[in-house]
Amino acid sequence: MDWSAIFLSLRLALVVCAILLVVGTPIALWLSFTRWRWKFFVESIVALPLVLPPTVLGFYVLVAMGSNSPIGRWYQSLTGHGLPFTFEGLAIASVIYSLPFAVQPMAAAFSQVDRNLISASSILGASRIRTFLRVVLPLSIGGVVTGFVLSFAHTLGEFGVVLMVGGNIPGVTRTVSIAIYDHVQALDYAGANHMALILMAFSFVTLSITYSLNRRIWAVWPMHR
């Protein structure tokens, strides 16, 4: 059992989810409340990783991070090493790849919030941040939790983007999915089966807990309105 790959995948998923909560929440809020007629362009960009082959997305992210790109040169001048084939590069690529899994559930939940409650909060003098924390977020917590868990589970099982951007460096970029692939390549089907079962069981338990919590949230919340 390749425990280093398992722990690396868990670390990557937690880092990506934390970043997506910070980055994805404002995007989801904007998509939910903006009246800009061209917002479908932003929606299309956010949803693009859902339809792009992982190798295509991984290739362009790798090019964008390379030493010939402005981002790659800036990062290399700052840290002394490039982004490709590092944990940091892997995290950036995973954030891009899992973005729609976080943004879409949150945006759907935010859009269901009663606008009259938001208007009432503003009339009472609450700031936008306070309105979000006291009105929008409590009414949308199910979507936020779903987005967090879906992005976590999705990051945990990534393969194509991870392989393109991070390669296969043990202890640095070798995740569970790549470890499973290595076991299969070596005809070690027993080892691949053990790791695949762990990944499948963890994903199933995570999703089951999420759906159970969401049912309780939506069942209890109307009693408190």
N, C-alpha and C positions, 0 to 999 in steps of 0.2 A: 504494500500500500504506500503510495507516494503522498505522505502527509504534508510535505512542503508545498506541493502543488495545491492541495486542499486548502491549507492555511493562506496561501497566496491568493487563491480565488476568493476566499471569504474577505480578505483584506481589500482586494480590488473592488468587490461588490459594495462593501461598506463605504469606501472612499467615493465611489461613483455615485451612490445614493445620496451621500451628504452634499456633494457638489450639485446634483440634480435638484435637490430641495431648494438650494440657494438660487440656482440659475433658472430652473424650470417653473418655480412658483410665479415669479413676475411675468414670464412669458404666458403662462396659463391664464393669469389674471387679465393681461392685456387682450388676449384672444377672446376671453369671455365677455369683456365689457366694452371693447372698442367698437366704434361704428364706422371705421375706415372701410371704404368700399373695396379696397384692394387687399384686405387682410388675408384673402385666400392664398396670396403668394407666400405669406409667412407660414400659413397652415401647411402649404405644400412642402416648404423647406423643412419644417419640423417633422413632417410625416415621411420624408424621402427615405430615411433608413429602413422603413418598413417594406419598401418595394425594391430597393437597390440590392443586388447581390453583395454579400459581405466582402467578397474579394474586391469588387469595384470600389466600394466605400473605403476599404482598407488601403487600397492602392493610392487613392487621391489624398487620404489623410497622411499616408507615408510620404508622398510627394510634398505636401504642404509643410511637413515637419523636417524635410531634408535640409541638408547644408546649403543647398542652392536657393532656398526660399527665404524671404525676409524673417519669417517666424523662426525658422531653424537657425539662421545666422544670429538673430538676437538672443535666442536661448543659449546657443553655444558660447557667445561672448560673455554671457552672464554667469554661466555655470562651468564652462570649460569642457562640456561634452554635449553631444547632440541628443535630441528627443527620441529618435527611432531606437527600438530594441532596449528601452528602459521602462521601468515601472511607471514613471511619469507620463511617457508617451502612450503607454498602454491605458492609463487612466483617462487621458484626453480623448483617445479614440473610443473608449467605452462610453464616455459621457455622450459623445455625438451619436453613437450607435443606439444607446438606450434612451435618448431624449424623448422620442414620441411615447414610449411606455410610461414615462412619468408625466409628461405634459397633457396628453389626451384625457386620462381619467380625471386629473385635477381640473382641466378646463371644463369638462362635462359637468363636474360637481359645482364649480363656481357659477356656471351659467344657470343652474337651477335655483340659486338663491333668490328669494323674493326681493325685487328692486325696491319695494316700498319700505322694507326694513332698512336697507342701505340709505335711502333718502331720509328716513326718520332719524337715523344715527347722525347724518350730516346736519340736519336741522337742529338737533340737540347740541351741536358744537363739537362732535367727535372728529378727530383728525382721520385721514384716510388710513393710516397705520392702525389706529385704535379701532376703527370700523372693521378693518380686516381681521384683527385679532379677536374682537369681541362679537362680531356678527357673522362675517363671511366664513372664517375658518371653522368655528363650531358647527355651522350648518353644512360644511363641505368636508368634514373630517374623514368620511368614508372614502371619498375620491382621493384625498391626499394619501391615506394609508394604502389604498389600492395601487396608486402610482408608485409609491415607495417600494412596495413588495414586488410588483411586476418588474420594475427596473432592477431590483436586487436579484431576482430569479433569472432575469434575462442576461444580466452581466455574468452571473455565475456559470451559465452554460454557453457563453460565446466561444466561437472557434475561428471563423474566417477572418474577422477583423483582428482578433488577438494574434493570430499566426502571421498576418501580413505586417502588422505594425510592431509587434513585440518579438516575433521569432519564437525560439524554443530554448531559452536560457534557464537552466535549473536554478530555482531560488530567486529568480529575477522576473522572468516573464512566462515561465512554464506553468500554465493553469491546469485545472482538472481536465478540461476538454482536450487539451493538447496531450496531456499524460495518457488519456484513454486512447487517443490516436496512436501514440508511440507504442503502447502495449499491443494494439492491433497490428501495427506494422511489424512488430517483433514476433507475431503469431502467439502472443501471450494472452489468449482469450480469457483465461481465468482472472488475470490481473485487471484486464479491461472491464470484465463483468463486475468485479468487486467495486471498482471506482464508479462505474456507471450506475450501479444500484444505489450507492451512497448519494450520488448527485440526484437521481430520480426520486429517492425517498425524501431527501431534504427539500426538493422543490415541491413535492406533493404536500408535505406537512406544512410548509410555508404558505402555500396557496389555500389550504384547508383552514388554517388559522385566520387568514385574511378574510375569507368569505364568511367565516363564523362571526368574526368581530363586526364585519359590515352588517350582517343581519341583526346583531344585537343593537348596533348603533341606530339603525333605521327603525327598529322595533321600539326602542326606549325613547328616542328623541321626541316623537309627537306628544308624549305624555307630559313633556316639560315645556311645551310651547304655550 
